[in-house]
Amino acid sequence: MINVVVVDDSAFMRKAISTMLQKDPGIRVVATARDGEEGLRVIRKHNPDVVTLDIEMPKMDGLTALRHIMMEMPRPVLMVSSLTTEGAEATLKAMDLGAIDFIPKQLSKVSLDIVKIENDLISKVKTVARRKMRPVPRLRAATAARKPAVPVRTPRGRAKRDVVVIGVSTGGPPAVQKILSSLPKDFPAGIVIAQHMPKAFTGPFANRLNGVSQIKVKEAETGDRLLPGHAFVAPGGSHLVIDQKVSRIDLVVTPEPKEALYKPSANVLVSSVAKAVGRRALGVILTGMGNDGRDGIRELKSKGGRAIAQSDSSCVVYGMPKAIVDDGLADEIVDIDDMANAIINNLYL
């Protein structure tokens, strides 16, 4: 049985989340709380496996409560976030502080829309419930959002690969930030990223990455050109593909295929990279639920490209990387702390 505490200042949200979760016979909501202070008390009392935590609350807000949770009694926390720019920025900060993922609060305002997130919520809770969390030191918690990783160096000589494609989902923002903030200004390849995120989140996410990285990072737009030392985040709600011209690589944002499970889809992006540049590409599959990216990586490998998977021990959720490892598609399995170096080295192989 997975025990959950729900913390939210809205009685409707507390009831909605509790009702959704307890439709699964393996989940039990052991307590609810209306603000951060009460939340900390019931978490200490009930020692739940997972906490859902609202960001905006009276007395003690969600970010303050999250800091206390991660320093004193770390466990998987899912933030309840509004799908706004302000909500996105607060949620990204929460993930820097140790939150694993988020639940879109905006979908809960209309009762008919609640069922749209019910399965996803249950799946996330069941997936992260058994993950062991470590305490976050006070200094790290206070500075994690603004302190970039130590940059790595680029080898001498000419790289054989000039495109890096990254597929990532649950737990992805801190992982992507760790990689991009470690890359040198003269990074010899262009980077395209499919991170499963809502439309309102990908712009703030790209801006956040740009602020801590030596390379240039932005949300992708049709007509952008892929250049070395530049990274592009696929916009939420759409797919990103690349188009190889005679002397350049253009980016295209498209709604197709409409039937894809995720938008943006890692499979769609990686497949387009495989078709456009083949052996000139390196695929990187990071933390996330499911197997999005596996089919694209298989196509990329068939064209002579290389692939790296994030290690189980450093993933929030070992789903997407496991899918390519189990199919024998990964050339390397790498801890997130070593990923930037591994990416650079694989450009020259």
C-alpha positions, 0 to 999 in steps of 0.5 A: 500500500502506497501512503500519500499526504495531500497538501493544498489550501483548496478544499476542492483540490484536496478532495479531487486529488484524494478521490483520484488517487484512491480509485487505485486499490494500491494507494491510500491518502492517509491525511490532507493539510491546508497549508505548509505548516500543517503539511509538515505536521501531518508528514511527520506524523504519518510518514507517507511514501509520497506527498502532493504539495501545492505551491501557493498557500497561506502561512507557509507556501509550498516552496518553503515547505518543500525545503523543510521536507527535503532537508529533514525528511526527504521523500518523493514530492509532486508539486501542484502547479498552475499552467502559467508562466509564474507557475512554471517558474515556481515549479522549476525552482521546486524541482531544483529543490528536490521535487520529482515532478508536478501535477497541472492544477489548471486541469482541476478547475473543471470537474469534467477535465479531472479524468484527463490527469487521473491516470497520469497522477496515479502512474506518477505516484506509483512510479516514484513511491519507492524511490529513496531520497537523500537529505538536501544540505541547507546550502545546496538547497538555497543555491541549487537554482543559480549555481552552474556545474563546473564546465568541461573541456572540448577535445582538440580536433574536429568532431565527427558528430554535430547534432545532439538530440536529447529525450527526457521526461519525469525528473528531467529539468534538473538533469538537463540543467546539469548537462547544459550548464556544464558544456563549454562555450565552444561546444562543437554541436547543436542540441535539440531537446524533447522534454515532456512539458506543458506549453506554458513551461517550455519557454521559462525552462529554456530561459532558465537554462540559458541563464546558467549555461555558456551555450545559447538556449532558447525555445525552438521556433520554425525557422531557427537554424541549428548551430554549434553551441546552441540548444533548442527546447521543443515547445510544449504541445507541439513536435520539433523536427529538423530539416537538413538543407544543403548548407544548414539545418533548419528547425520546424515546429509542427502539430504532426503527428497528432496521434503521438502520445507525447507532445513534444515526442522524443521519438518524433524528434530523434527520428527526424534527426536520424533521417536528416543527419544519420551518423552525424548525430548522438542520441541521449535518453535521460530520466523519464517514464515509459519508452518514448525515444526508443523507436527513434534511437533504433532508427538513429542507430541503424543510420550509424549514430550513437546513443547514450542512456542515463544510469538507473542509479542517477535517474528519478525514473528509470523508464525511458533509458531502460527501454533503450538499454534493454533493447541493446541500443545504448553505446554507453550507460552514464551517471548524470554527473558524468553525462556532459563529458560523455556527450563531448567524448562521443562526438569524436567517436 
